Amino acid sequence: MEFRTKIEITGVPGLISYDSNVMFIGSCFANEMGKNFHLGKMNTLVNPFGVLYNPGSTAHALELMMSDMVYTDEDIYFHDNRYLSFDHDTSFSSASSEECLQRINSSLTEARRFLHKASFLFVTFGTARVFRWKKDNRLVANCHKIPASDFTRHLLNAEDITAIWEDLIDRLRRFNKDLKIIFTVSPVRHLKDGAYGNQVSKSVLFTAIDHLLAHDNKLSYFPSYEIMIDELRDYRFYKKDMIHPSDVAVEYIWERLRESYFSRDTEEIYRRIIKISEARQHVIGGNDPDALSRFKESMLTRIHRLKNDYPFIDLGEEEEYFNNI
C-alpha cells in the first residue's frame, strides 16, 4: 500500500551528461539545485544576475544575455553609500562604481557565452508579485532595502507572463537552437503575502507555465513545488522559518531530479565525485596522524582513479587540498 502521493515526472526533454552545459536561473531554489551540480563537477552556471524571484525580471535577464548590453554608470544607482543595479541582487553591489560594474559586466559576458552553448536551461519562478521603481516605472529584480514607498507593488497576471515568455522562448531558440527549457515553481512559500496571497501568486505562475507548455510542446516542467507539497507534506521538512525547505527536503527533490534527468553513466560518475567533494567539506578532527594519513591516501587514490577513468573532469582543487592536509 502507498501512504503518500508520489509525483510522476514526465516529459523529460533529454538526459543530462557530463558533456551537457546546464544553466539555472530564478529564485533561491535555483541556487540550491545548481549547487549540487557544482559539487558534482558538472558544467553549470547558476543565477548570473543573482537571485531573481519574478518571471518578468528573469525574462529581462535572459534578454540581456542575448543582447550586446554593457552596463555603464548610467545603469547603476547610488544608495546608502553603495552602487547597485535594479537588474541584479545585492551580491553585485559595491561601495565602488568601478567594482560594481566590473562584477556585473564580467558575469554578463560569462552568461552570454554559456547560454549560447547551454544544453539545458532550468527556469524557477518564485512569485508573481513584482515591484516597480516609481521614478521610471521599471520592473526591479531587487529593492536593495530602499524604502518601500519608492516602489509600487502589484501582481502580474498569467496572460502578461505568457506573452513575455512566448516571445522570449522564440528568441532563445534562435540564439541557441539546441537549448532545452525546463520550468519549475519554487517550493519556497512567500508568506509575507499571507497564506492566501502566496497561493494566489503560485496559482498565477502555474497558469502561465501551463499556457506556455500548451503553446510549445518542446518545453517541459519539473514539479519541485508539488514534490514539496504532496510528497513531503510535513513541517519537519521545512527550516525553522517554516518557509524554506529543509536540507533533507532539498536533498530529496535533488534526488528526484537526478533520477529523472541523469543517465546511468552520469549518475555513476556523480556518485564517485560527490564522495570526494563531501570529504573535502568534512571537518577533520582528532590527533591521530596515522588515521589522517590513511584518510588522505584514500581520497587521493579515489581522485587518481577518477582522473584516469574520466580525464575530462577537473579535480585539481581537490587533489591539491588532500595533498596539503
Secondary structure, DSSP 8 states (H G I E B T S, - for coil): ---S-----------B-TT-EEEEEESHHHHHHHHHHHHTT-EEEE-TT----SHHHHHHHHHHHTS-----GGG-EEETTEEE-TTS-GGG-BSSHHHHHHHHHHHHHHHHHHHHH-SEEEEEE--SEEEEETTTTEEES--TT--GGGEEEEE--HHHHHHHHHHHHHHHHHH-TT-EEEEEE-----GGGHHHHHHHHHHHHHHHHHHHHHH-TT-EE--HHHIIIIIS-SGGGB-TTSSSB-HHHHHHHHHHHHHHHB-HHHHHHHHHHHHHHHHHHS---SS-HHHHHHHHHHHHHHHHHHHHH-TTS--HHHHHHHHH-
